[in-house]
Amino acid sequence: MKKHNFYAGPSILPQYTIENTAKAIHNFADMGLSLMEISHRSKQFVAVVDEATALFKELLNIPEGYSVLFLGGGASTQFAMVPFNILQKKAAYLNTGAWAKKAIKEAKRFGEVEVVASSEDTTFNYIPKDYTIPADADYFHITTNNTIYGTEIREDFGIDIPLVADMSSDIFSRPIDISKYAIIYGGAQKNLAPAGVTFVIVRNDILGKVERDIPSMLDYRIHIDKESMFNTPPCVPIYAALQTLKWLKAQGGVEAMEKINIEKAGLLYDEIDRNPLFKGTVLNKEDRSLMNICFVMAEGYEQYEKEFFEFASERGMIGIKGHRSVGGFRASTYNALPKESVEALVACMQEFEKKVS
């Protein structure tokens, strides 16, 4: 039976990435050595980092004046690293979910934090609108996609202060106007690579303005100067990221990904809205994530939640259980998820509807 991988992260990767990384683990660059046991400073691995950096810049059309870093520590380290490097007095944050809340908590260690708006009042099931960003803030931080609650910001804000974005779960899912951002960061384990590497895109001129002393491992300038080699980088995830970047380019890049992602999400959202057994948790269509589609049993059918989960699991739907904090179901439709997997889940929902009716 075919398995359909809807895990939210770590999540599905292209077969191209898995197969090529597996080969390199056995024999990397015809060295007769495993990728897991070679020096990160060998010319063969330095070439991997260089190529991954170049493809990052090409696929996202990153302008001059920006650096791309591959670091450890996950996006959670970036929650502190961002304010450590650029928060002088005050920062503004948009609170759209659990990860935004964690970023806010870390930023408060370094200065004043103004939360300009929050959707916590209704369990983060919408993206706040019509808020004011303080002009005297050092930066404005957003989380573009909220994996737990299924909301997403799919526009690039044009604002007068530096914009910082956590794009852990929707990077490479659509074209981005990088010039509107000062920093973009994310854990790679959603749309890029296995867990273990974190990407950072940083505008160089935003750095070096804070007065505090920054530890070397947390200073973007040092990592830029050392080209992600200040300490031993996570070699296997970086190599896997390179394979995914090659795969993305072969698929037609982020423009092609956006089209198929809209199509895949549309198939599932249409079924959720049509099927009387289910209900979407994000009602505003413009706020619905293309990456993490959350839904619950509709009123009057709540007692079927466990039964549907077992029914779907028996048919190869893996990872559709909702986050423990919200319950229900979550289908993550990242770039590597084929359309046929979404079609299989839709068919499963329709089959269950007939069974219950």
N, C-alpha and C positions, 0 to 999 in steps of 0.2 A: 504494500500500500504506500502510495506517495505521501510524504509528509509535507505540510504547508506551514512554513515557519513564520509565525506572527509575533515572535518575542519582541519586547520593547527595547532590549539592550542588556548585554550583548545580543546581537541580532543577526539576521540573515546577511550573508556576504555573497558576492558573485562567485559562481563556481570557478571562474577564471582566477580569482584571488586565492581561493582555497587550494586549487590544484597547483598553481605556480609556487605558492608559499610552501606547500608540502614538499615539492621537488627541491626547493632551496634548503629546506631543513635537512634533507638527505645529502645534497651536493650543491653548494652555493657557488655560482659563477664559475663552474668547472674547476673549483679549487681542490675538489676531493675532500672538502670539509663541510660540516653543517653550518648553516646560517646562525645557529645557536652558539657556535664555538669560535667564531672568527672575531678578529679585532675590529672594533668600531672605527679605528683609524686606518684600517687597511684601505688601499686605493679602491678595492672592489666595493667596500661598503660606503666609502665617501661618495662614490659615484651614484649609489642608491639615493642618498640624501640629496645630492645635487639634482638628480633627475626628478625626485618627488617635489622638491621646492619649485623647480621650473614648471612642472605640470600644474601644481597648485596655482601658480601665477597665471599660467596660460588659460586654464579652465575657468577661473574666476575673473579673468581680465584685471588683475591687480596692478594698479598704477605704480609708477616710480615713487620712491620715498617710503615704501612699505617693506617690512621684513616678514618672512614666514619662518616660524619656529616649530620644532618638534620636541616636546618636553615630556617629562613624567608628571605624576601627581594627579592626573585627572582634572576635570573642570573644577572640582571642589577646591583644588589648590589655587586656581585662577580667581576664585571668589575673594581670596586674600591678596593675591599677587597684583591684581588690577588696582585696588586702592593703595596698596603699598607703594606702587610706582607713580600713580597720577592723582591721588586724592590729596589736595593741599589743605582745604578747609571744609568744603561741603560737597556732597554728591547727591544726585537725584536718582531714584530707582522707581521702576514700575513693578508692582507686586502682582504677578499673574500665576503664582503657583509655588510648589514646595521648593524648587531650585532657586527661584527668585528670593524667597524668604531666607534661604541659607546664604545667598550672596549678600543680602541686606545685613544679616547678622554679622558677617565677617567685616563688611565695610565699616560698621559702627566702631570697630576697634581703632580706626585710623582717623576719624573725623565725624562731623555732623552728617547725618543721612536724612534726606527728606523723601518720604514715600509719596509720590505725586498722586497716585491712585492705586486702588486695589480691588480685585474681584473676589476677595475672600468671603464677602458677605453671602455669596451663593455658591460656595465650594468651587470657586475659580472656573465657572462654566461660561465665562465671556471675557473678552478683552476690553478693559476700560477705555473710554473715549472722553474727549472734551476736558482734559486736565491741563494744568499750566506747569511748564517746566521752568524752574527758577533760573533767571539769566545769570545769576552769580554762582551757579554750581560748576564745579570743575569738570563734571561729565554727567551724562544721563545713561543709565544702564537698563537694558531690556533683555528678557529671555524670549527669543523669537518663537520657539515651539515648546509647548508644555506637555511632556510625554504622559504624565499621570492623568491630566484632565482633558486633553484633546483639543486645546486651543492653539492658534498659531497667528503670528503677525507676519504677513506676507508683503509688506511694503517697506521700503527703505526711507526712514524718516529724514527729512531735510530740516535740521535744526541748527541753531547758532552756537551751540556748545558741543564739545566732543561726544560722540555717540559710541557706546560700548555695547556689544551684544554677545550673549551666550547662544551660540548656534550649534550646540552639541548634537541635536537630533534632526536638524533640517539643512545642514550644510550640503552643498552640491545638489539640492533638490530643486533649485530655481536659480535664475540669474540674479546676481546681487550687484548693486552699485557700490563697490568697495569704497569709493571716494567719499561717501557719506558717513563712514565709520572711522573711529580712531583705533579701536581694538575689536577684533572678533576672535572668539576662542571657543573651544569645545573638546569634549572627550570624543575619541574616534570610534567608540564601540557602537554607534548607531548607524552611520551611513558611510563609514570609511574603512575601518580596520578592527581587529580584535582589541579588547581592552588593554591599556598599557601605555598608549601614546596620546598626548594632547597636542592639538594644533593651536597656534596663536598667529594671528595676522595683526601686526601692529604698525601704526604710522610712526615713523622714527622721530618726527619733530614733537611728538607729545611727551617724550621722555626727558628726564634730567631736570625737571622743574621743581620737584619736591625737595624740601630741606632735610628730611629725615635720612638717616643712614640705612641703606637697604642691604640686607645680607646677600652675598654673592649669588646664591642659588635662586633668589627671588628677584633679581635685578634683570629686567629684560635686556638692558644694554650689554650686559656681559654675555648673555646667550646669543645676542645678535653678533657681537664681536667674534665669538667662538663658533658661529654658524651651527648652533644646536649641539656642539660638541664640548661644552664646558665640563660636563661629566658624561659618563657612559649613557648613551641614549637607549631607549627600548628598541633594539635592533629588529626583532621579528615583527612587531606591529608596524614599524616604519616600512619595512619591506612589503608587508601586506597592504599598507596604504598605497604604496607605489603601484601595486598590481591593480587595485581598485581605480586609481586615477587613470591608468592605461585603459582599463575597461570602460570607464566613463567617456574617455575621449573617443573610443571606438563606437560607442553608442550614439555619438553625436553631441556629447557635452551636456551642460546643464540645461540648455534650451530644450533639447530632446527629452531630458529627464522630467522637466516640468510638465510637458505635454502628457507623457504617460502617467505621471503621478496624479494629474488632474483627472485623467480618465479612470484610473484605478479607484481613486477615492470616490469619484462620482458614482461608480457602479455600486459600491457598498453603501454610501449614504442614501442613494435612491431606494435601495432595498430596505434599509432601516426605516425610512420615512413611509414606505409603502406597506410593509409587513405589520399587521396589527399586534403581533406578539412582542415587538421591540420598539424602543424609543431612544433616540439620540440624547446624549447628555448636554450637548452644546446646541442650543436652539438657533442662535444667530448664524446663518450660513456663512457670512463673511468671516466669522471667527473660527470656523471649523478647520482643524488641522488636516493637512494632506498626508501626514506621516503617522499619526496615532488617532485612530477612529474609535471613540468610546461610545458604548451604548448599554442599556439595561433592558430588563423585561418591562413591558408596558404595564400600566395599571390593570389589575385583574389577572395578570399572568405571572406575578412575582414568584409563585410557588414552583414555576418551571425552570428557575435559574440553574439549579444543580443538574437537572435532567438535560437541559440543552447543552451545558458544558460537557457532560459525559457523552451525549449524542454526537457533538461536534468532534470531540477527541477521538472517538471510535472511527471517525471518518478522516482522520489525519490532520485535523486543525490543531496545531501546537502553539501554545503561548497566548491564547485568547482571553485568559482570565484577567479581569481588571485588577488594577493596583489595589493592594490590601486596604488602602485608606479610603477608597471610593466604591469598591465592589463592581459588580456587573462584568462587562466584557471590554476588551481592548484589542483591536486588530492593528498592528503596526505594519504600515505599507511602505517601507523604505525603498530606496532606489532598486535594490537587488531583488525585491519580491516580484515575481512574474505576475502578469495579469491573470494567468490561469489559476493562481492561488486565490485571488479575490473572487473569481468566478466560482471556484469550488466552495468558498465560504458562503457566497450568496445562494448557491444551489442547496447547501446544507440548511440554511435558514428557511428556504422555501419548503424543503422536505419536512422539516420539523413543524412548520405551520400546518401542513397537510396532516401530519400525525396527530397534532393536538386538536385540530378543528373537528 
